[in-house]
Amino acid sequence: MVIKLKKIFNFFLLLLSFTLCFSNLRVYSVEEDSDIFEYSEIKDALQTSSTTTNYPDTNSTHIIAIDRDSKRILFEKDGFSRAPMASTTKILTAIIAIENCKLDEQIEISSNAAKIYGSTLGIIANSKNTMQELLYGLMLKSGNDCAIAIAEHIGNTVEGFSTIMNNKAKELGLTNTNFTSPHGLDNENHYTTAYELALITDYALKNNTFKNIVSTKQATVRIRK
């Protein structure tokens, strides 16, 4: 079976309580069900605001705007408070996979991965998919099944991969971030801040493979029985 994926998990529309804005990128992200602001509107707000108390009218509870070159914080709204990061977890899952595997590497799918609930690609237990296919399923479809398959391949278990994720977070200098899974399903010990999520995203976007994947609007993935 061949599935044609369209980007329903839009990397730049992170469906969370976070809003991230990078001043030298024409991208933005907003909370689900909140108004979407054009970059020009955000830019205007940055130019007219000299304090952290004036920001675009958004339902997001955690906002941060950072200049990617200087890392200077342009404004923030509760940007340093811990909060669950849900599917934005997959940003780090993807970059760890890219840094540790070849895209054509064959990944065996476990029953544990195939039966996970929530958003999935629909991969099948005991079949195989390439790492590239799983990454497209992870970032375009927000596939929790792809996240677990990647985690088990690299870390042997979800817990083992979570350790790798936390080690990467420490490597990036993050002190208010903790991972318990590769997909971000609810867990009180799974959290980050808007500021540290922005640092993770900035790091990931420096990788051309990651940037190409999240820029892809459509991909074809073969589901093997």
C-alpha positions as CSV (number, residue, x, y, z in Angstrom):
1,M,0.0,0.0,0.0
2,V,1.3,3.4,-1.0
3,I,0.4,6.5,1.0
4,K,0.8,10.0,-0.3
5,L,1.4,12.3,2.6
6,K,0.5,15.9,2.7
7,K,1.9,18.1,5.4
8,I,-0.8,18.0,8.1
9,F,1.7,18.4,10.9
10,N,3.0,21.7,9.7
11,F,6.4,22.3,11.3
12,F,5.8,26.0,11.3
13,L,2.3,25.7,12.8
14,L,3.2,24.0,16.0
15,L,-0.1,23.0,17.5
16,L,0.8,23.8,21.1
17,S,0.6,26.6,23.7
18,F,3.9,27.9,22.2
19,T,4.5,30.7,19.8
20,L,8.0,30.9,18.3
21,C,9.3,33.7,16.1
22,F,12.7,34.0,14.5
23,S,13.4,37.5,13.4
24,N,15.5,36.5,10.3
25,L,13.1,33.8,9.1
26,R,9.8,34.3,7.5
27,V,8.2,31.7,9.7
28,Y,5.8,31.8,12.6
29,S,4.0,29.3,14.7
30,V,0.8,29.6,16.7
31,E,-1.4,27.6,19.0
32,E,-4.2,25.6,17.5
33,D,-7.5,27.6,17.3
34,S,-5.7,30.9,17.8
35,D,-5.4,33.5,15.1
36,I,-2.6,33.2,12.6
37,F,-0.5,36.3,12.2
38,E,1.4,37.2,9.1
39,Y,5.2,37.6,9.6
40,S,4.8,41.3,8.8
41,E,2.3,41.8,11.7
42,I,4.7,40.2,14.1
43,K,7.6,42.2,12.8
44,D,5.6,45.4,13.2
45,A,4.8,44.4,16.8
46,L,8.4,43.8,17.5
47,Q,9.4,47.2,16.1
48,T,6.8,49.1,18.0
49,S,7.2,47.3,21.3
50,S,10.1,48.1,23.6
51,T,8.8,46.0,26.5
52,T,7.9,42.4,27.0
53,T,4.3,43.3,27.9
54,N,3.2,44.2,24.4
55,Y,2.9,41.4,21.9
56,P,0.6,40.2,19.1
57,D,-2.9,39.3,20.3
58,T,-2.7,35.5,20.4
59,N,-4.2,32.8,22.6
60,S,-0.7,31.2,23.0
61,T,0.3,31.1,26.7
62,H,4.1,30.9,26.0
63,I,5.7,33.2,23.4
64,I,9.2,33.9,22.5
65,A,10.8,35.8,19.6
66,I,14.6,35.3,19.1
67,D,17.1,36.7,16.6
68,R,18.7,33.5,15.3
69,D,22.0,35.2,14.6
70,S,22.6,36.9,17.9
71,K,20.2,34.8,20.0
72,R,18.9,38.1,21.3
73,I,15.4,37.8,22.8
74,L,13.2,40.3,21.1
75,F,10.2,39.7,23.3
76,E,8.7,36.9,25.3
77,K,5.5,36.1,27.2
78,D,6.1,33.4,29.9
79,G,8.8,32.1,27.7
80,F,10.8,30.5,30.5
81,S,8.1,28.6,32.3
82,R,7.9,24.8,31.9
83,A,5.1,23.4,29.8
84,P,4.3,20.1,28.0
85,M,5.5,20.3,24.4
86,A,3.4,17.6,22.8
87,S,4.3,16.8,19.2
88,T,7.0,19.4,19.0
89,T,9.0,16.7,20.8
90,K,9.4,15.2,17.3
91,I,11.8,18.0,16.3
92,L,14.4,16.5,18.5
93,T,13.4,12.9,17.6
94,A,14.0,13.8,14.0
95,I,17.4,15.5,14.4
96,I,18.7,12.6,16.6
97,A,17.6,10.1,13.9
98,I,19.3,12.2,11.2
99,E,22.5,12.5,13.1
100,N,22.7,8.8,14.0
101,C,21.3,6.9,10.9
102,K,21.4,6.8,7.2
103,L,18.3,7.7,5.4
104,D,18.2,4.4,3.5
105,E,18.6,2.4,6.7
106,Q,16.0,-0.3,7.1
107,I,14.0,-0.1,10.3
108,E,12.0,-3.1,11.6
109,I,8.6,-2.1,12.9
110,S,7.6,-3.6,16.3
111,S,4.1,-4.3,17.5
112,N,4.8,-1.7,20.2
113,A,5.2,1.0,17.5
114,A,2.4,-0.3,15.3
115,K,-0.3,-0.2,18.1
116,I,0.4,3.2,19.6
117,Y,-2.6,5.5,19.7
118,G,-3.0,9.1,18.5
119,S,-1.7,10.5,15.2
120,T,-0.1,7.7,13.2
121,L,1.2,6.9,9.8
122,G,-0.2,3.3,9.8
123,I,3.0,1.3,9.7
124,I,2.6,-2.4,10.2
125,A,4.2,-4.7,12.8
126,N,7.0,-7.0,11.6
127,S,7.4,-5.0,8.4
128,K,10.3,-2.7,7.4
129,N,10.5,1.0,6.4
130,T,13.5,3.2,5.6
131,M,14.5,5.8,8.0
132,Q,13.6,8.4,5.4
133,E,10.1,7.1,5.1
134,L,9.7,7.2,8.9
135,L,11.0,10.7,9.1
136,Y,8.4,11.9,6.6
137,G,5.8,10.1,8.6
138,L,7.1,11.7,11.7
139,M,7.2,15.3,10.5
140,L,4.5,15.4,7.9
141,K,1.9,13.2,9.6
142,S,3.1,13.6,13.2
143,G,3.3,9.8,13.4
144,N,3.6,8.5,16.9
145,D,4.2,5.1,15.4
146,C,7.1,6.4,13.4
147,A,8.5,8.1,16.6
148,I,8.5,4.8,18.5
149,A,10.0,2.8,15.6
150,I,12.8,5.4,15.4
151,A,13.3,5.4,19.1
152,E,13.5,1.6,19.3
153,H,16.0,1.4,16.4
154,I,18.4,3.9,17.9
155,G,17.9,3.5,21.7
156,N,16.6,-0.1,21.7
157,T,13.7,1.1,23.9
158,V,11.6,4.2,24.3
159,E,13.3,4.7,27.6
160,G,16.8,4.3,26.1
161,F,16.0,6.8,23.4
162,S,14.6,9.3,26.0
163,T,18.0,9.1,27.7
164,I,19.7,10.0,24.4
165,M,17.2,12.9,24.0
166,N,18.0,14.2,27.4
167,N,21.8,13.9,26.8
168,K,21.3,15.9,23.6
169,A,19.4,18.5,25.5
170,K,22.2,18.8,28.0
171,E,24.7,19.1,25.1
172,L,22.6,22.0,23.8
173,G,22.8,23.6,27.2
174,L,19.2,23.2,28.1
175,T,18.3,23.1,31.8
176,N,14.5,23.3,31.8
177,T,13.8,20.5,29.3
178,N,13.1,16.8,30.0
179,F,12.0,14.0,27.6
180,T,10.2,10.8,28.5
181,S,9.2,9.8,25.0
182,P,10.0,10.4,21.3
183,H,6.4,11.5,20.5
184,G,5.3,13.8,23.3
185,L,2.1,12.1,24.5
186,D,1.2,13.5,28.0
187,N,3.5,12.9,30.8
188,E,4.1,15.3,33.7
189,N,7.9,14.8,33.5
190,H,7.9,15.6,29.8
191,Y,8.4,19.4,29.4
192,T,10.3,22.3,28.0
193,T,10.1,26.1,27.8
194,A,9.3,28.3,24.8
195,Y,12.9,29.6,25.0
196,E,14.5,26.1,25.0
197,L,12.2,24.8,22.3
198,A,13.3,27.7,20.2
199,L,17.0,26.7,20.8
200,I,16.2,23.1,19.8
201,T,14.4,24.3,16.6
202,D,17.2,26.6,15.8
203,Y,19.7,23.8,16.1
204,A,17.6,21.4,14.0
205,L,17.2,24.0,11.2
206,K,20.9,24.2,10.8
207,N,20.8,20.6,9.5
208,N,20.0,20.6,5.7
209,T,18.4,17.2,5.8
210,F,16.0,18.2,8.6
211,K,15.3,21.5,6.8
212,N,14.5,19.7,3.6
213,I,12.2,17.2,5.3
214,V,10.1,19.9,7.1
215,S,10.0,22.0,4.0
216,T,8.5,19.1,2.0
217,K,4.8,19.5,1.2
218,Q,4.1,16.0,-0.1
219,A,5.9,12.7,0.1
220,T,5.0,9.1,-0.8
221,V,5.5,6.3,1.7
222,R,5.0,2.6,1.0
223,I,3.3,0.7,3.8
224,R,4.7,-2.9,3.6
225,K,2.7,-5.8,5.0
